[in-house]
């Protein structure tokens, strides 16, 4: 087939076909004509090469993105904007323990009247229970996947 027929076959310009010849994907015969089977194989090889290059670029981009993310995390840690979750949990547990201990001793510090003390104990026990429930929910959410702590 002729150059023009070859270009028409793939829906490209004659210049596109000539470029593929220059790149070595397509072979022409002595008279500037193309053997159909060789031409088709060359076009397929060209597009397979493009796909391979695209896959390599995508892999390189993913790798580069991962390196960038790792660097960002290291910088955030050095700038003390990022701490291990175990450290954060320890601080929260320490503060929560202090608050709960203080609330537990509050009724006895407020009054010696047993009836009043029971009312205050009931109120502080309810408060402690709500705090523990909320803390447990938030800890579970953080362990599972992280959560926006401003919700709920």
C-alpha positions as CSV (number, residue, x, y, z in Angstrom):
1,X,0.0,0.0,0.0
2,X,1.1,3.6,-0.5
3,X,2.0,6.2,2.1
4,X,-1.3,7.9,1.7
5,X,-3.2,4.6,2.0
6,X,-1.2,3.7,5.1
7,X,-2.0,7.1,6.7
8,X,-5.7,6.7,5.9
9,X,-5.8,3.2,7.3
10,X,-4.7,4.5,10.8
11,X,-6.5,7.8,10.6
12,X,-3.3,9.8,10.8
13,X,-1.4,12.1,8.5
14,X,1.3,11.0,6.1
15,X,3.8,13.0,8.3
16,X,2.8,10.8,11.2
17,X,3.6,7.6,9.2
18,X,6.9,9.1,8.1
19,X,7.8,9.9,11.7
20,X,7.1,6.3,12.7
21,X,9.4,5.1,9.9
22,X,12.1,7.4,11.1
23,X,11.6,6.0,14.7
24,X,11.9,2.5,13.4
25,X,8.4,1.3,14.1
26,X,7.3,1.1,10.4
27,X,9.2,-0.4,7.5
28,X,8.7,0.5,3.9
29,X,9.6,-1.6,0.9
30,X,12.0,-0.5,-1.9
31,X,9.5,1.7,-3.7
32,X,8.2,3.6,-0.6
33,X,5.3,1.2,-0.2
34,X,4.2,-0.7,2.9
35,X,3.3,-4.4,3.5
36,X,0.0,-4.4,5.4
37,X,0.9,-7.0,8.0
38,X,4.3,-5.3,8.8
39,X,2.5,-1.9,8.9
40,X,-0.1,-3.2,11.4
41,X,2.6,-4.8,13.6
42,X,4.6,-1.6,13.6
43,X,1.6,0.5,14.6
44,X,0.8,-1.9,17.4
45,X,4.4,-1.8,18.6
46,X,4.3,2.0,18.6
47,X,1.2,2.1,20.7
48,X,2.5,-0.6,23.1
49,X,5.7,1.5,23.5
50,X,3.5,4.5,24.4
51,X,1.6,2.5,26.9
52,X,4.8,1.2,28.5
53,X,6.2,4.7,28.8
54,X,2.9,5.9,30.3
55,X,3.0,3.1,32.9
56,X,6.7,3.9,33.7
57,X,5.8,7.6,34.2
58,X,2.9,6.8,36.4
59,X,5.0,4.5,38.6
60,X,7.7,7.2,38.8
61,X,5.1,9.7,39.8
62,X,3.7,7.4,42.5
63,X,7.2,6.8,43.8
64,X,8.0,10.5,43.8
65,X,4.7,11.3,45.6
66,X,5.5,8.8,48.3
67,X,8.9,10.2,48.8
68,X,7.5,13.7,49.0
69,X,4.9,12.6,51.6
70,X,7.6,10.9,53.7
71,X,9.7,14.1,53.6
72,X,6.7,16.2,54.6
73,X,6.1,13.9,57.6
74,X,9.7,14.0,58.7
75,X,9.7,17.8,58.5
76,X,6.4,18.1,60.4
77,X,7.8,15.8,63.1
78,X,11.0,17.9,63.4
79,X,8.9,21.1,63.6
80,X,6.9,19.5,66.4
81,X,3.7,19.6,64.4
82,X,3.5,15.9,64.4
83,X,3.9,13.5,67.3
84,X,3.5,9.7,67.6
85,X,0.0,8.8,68.6
86,X,1.3,6.8,71.6
87,X,2.8,10.1,73.0
88,X,-0.5,11.9,72.4
89,X,-2.4,9.1,74.0
90,X,-0.2,9.1,77.1
91,X,-0.6,12.8,77.6
92,X,-4.4,12.6,77.3
93,X,-4.5,9.6,79.6
94,X,-2.5,11.4,82.2
95,X,-4.7,14.5,82.1
96,X,-7.9,12.4,82.1
97,X,-6.7,10.4,85.1
98,X,-6.0,13.7,87.0
99,X,-9.5,15.1,86.1
100,X,-11.2,11.9,87.1
101,X,-9.3,11.6,90.4
102,X,-10.2,15.2,91.3
103,X,-13.8,14.7,90.4
104,X,-14.0,11.6,92.5
105,X,-12.8,13.4,95.6
106,X,-14.9,16.5,95.1
107,X,-18.0,15.5,97.0
108,X,-16.1,14.8,100.2
109,X,-14.3,18.1,99.9
110,X,-17.5,20.1,99.4
111,X,-19.7,18.9,102.3
112,X,-19.9,16.6,105.3
113,X,-23.7,16.4,104.8
114,X,-24.3,12.8,103.6
115,X,-27.5,13.6,101.6
116,X,-25.8,16.5,99.8
117,X,-22.7,14.4,99.3
118,X,-24.8,11.6,97.6
119,X,-26.3,14.2,95.2
120,X,-22.9,15.6,94.3
121,X,-21.5,12.1,93.9
122,X,-24.3,11.2,91.6
123,X,-23.7,14.3,89.5
124,X,-19.9,13.7,89.4
125,X,-20.4,10.0,88.6
126,X,-22.6,10.9,85.7
127,X,-20.0,13.4,84.5
128,X,-17.2,10.8,84.8
129,X,-19.3,8.2,82.9
130,X,-19.9,10.6,80.0
131,X,-16.2,11.6,79.9
132,X,-15.2,7.9,79.8
133,X,-17.7,7.1,77.0
134,X,-16.6,10.0,74.9
135,X,-12.9,9.2,75.5
136,X,-13.5,5.6,74.5
137,X,-15.4,6.5,71.3
138,X,-12.7,9.0,70.3
139,X,-9.9,6.5,71.0
140,X,-11.6,3.8,68.9
141,X,-12.1,6.2,66.0
142,X,-8.5,7.3,66.1
143,X,-7.2,3.7,66.2
144,X,-9.4,2.6,63.3
145,X,-8.6,5.3,60.8
146,X,-8.4,8.7,62.2
147,X,-11.3,11.1,62.6
148,X,-12.1,14.8,62.6
149,X,-12.1,15.4,66.4
150,X,-14.3,18.5,65.9
151,X,-17.2,16.3,65.0
152,X,-19.6,15.1,67.7
